[in-house]
Amino acid sequence: MSLGINKPDETYFLEVKLMDNEVLRVTQDGQFIWHPDADRMIEEGDYSTSPAMPHILRVLRKREWVGLTDEQIDQLVVFELGLDADADIMHNFARAIEAKLKQKNGYAEEKNT
């Protein structure tokens, strides 16, 4: 297992490798990119140099998406944008942004809540 922190152009990012395969990369903008077989790799990896790492990786894999409630969207629409809170188009727009954020952060496979 190797853990690398790179500093290209003064911006940090993280890379976790098991054997020669990258199991996790955290990009410069904070996006988590997991290997398609990350769960198996985490379970079967050699952690003799860092026994806590499998636990850390499992916790990171199980992080849960926390979206906005309809009430929170209403507050943003009314108080921040000064628009009518009943405007369905604003709710749909907010949910579309949320769906794109889920996709960019590795939650695309989860059902919308």
N, C-alpha and C positions, 0 to 999 in steps of 0.2 A: 504494500500500500504506500502511496506517496501523496503528499499534500503540497500543493504549490500555490504560492501567492505571487502573482506576476504584477509588475508595475510598468506597463507600457505607457509612455507619455504621461507619467505621473498619475495614472488612474489604476486603482487596484482591481484585480478580479481573482477568483478562487477556482482551483481545479483539484478534484479528488480523483486519483487513479487507483484502481485495483488491478494488479499485474500490469499489463500494458494498455488496459481499457479505461477510458475516462468514464467514471460512473456519474459524476456531477461536475458541472461547470456553472459558476455564477458569473454572469457577464458584467461588463462595466456599468450597465444601467440597472443591475440588480435582478435580472431575469435568471431563474433557475432552469437549466437545461439538463435533463436526466437522460441517461442511456436507456434505450427501450427495454433492456433486460436488467434494470437497476435493482429491482427487488431480489432477484436471484443472486446477482453479484454481491449485494450487501450481505446476504445470508452466507455465502460461500467464501467470502474474501479472507485474506490473511491479515489479521490485525495485531500480530505479535508486537509490533513497534508502537501501537496506539490502541490499547484495548477498549477505550471509550468510543472510538470512532463508529462502530456499527450502531450503537445506541443513538449517537448524534445523527447519523444518516437516516435511521428509521424515524426519528422524531421529525426531521425535515421532510421526509416523504409523506408523513401523515398530517402535515399542517392543513388546516381547513380554511376554505374560502369564507369570508364574512362579507356579505353583500349589504346593500342599503335596503332599509325597509321602505314601504310606500310612504310612510309618514316622514321619513328623513328626506325622501325625494321631494315631497310636498314642501317641506321647510326650505329646501334649497331653491325650489322653483319660486316660491312666494317671497322669501326674505332675501335671497341672494340675487335672483334675477328679476324680481318684481312682477312676475307673471301670474296668470290664473292657475291655481293649484289643480283645477279639474281638467286641465288640458291633457288629454290622453297622449297627444303627440310628444309632450315633454317626458312623460313616464316611459313611453316606448323608446325615446332617444336615450334616456338614462339607462334603461335595460340593455340597449344595444351597446353602449359604451362599456357597461359592466361585462357583457358577454365577450367583448374583444379583450378586455383586461384579463378575464379568466383564461382565454386562449393564450395570450402572451405569457401568462405566468404558470402554465402547465395544468390548468384546471379544465381544459376544454372537454374532457371526457365525462365530467360530472354533470348531473342533472341540475337545471336552474332551480333555485329555491325561492 
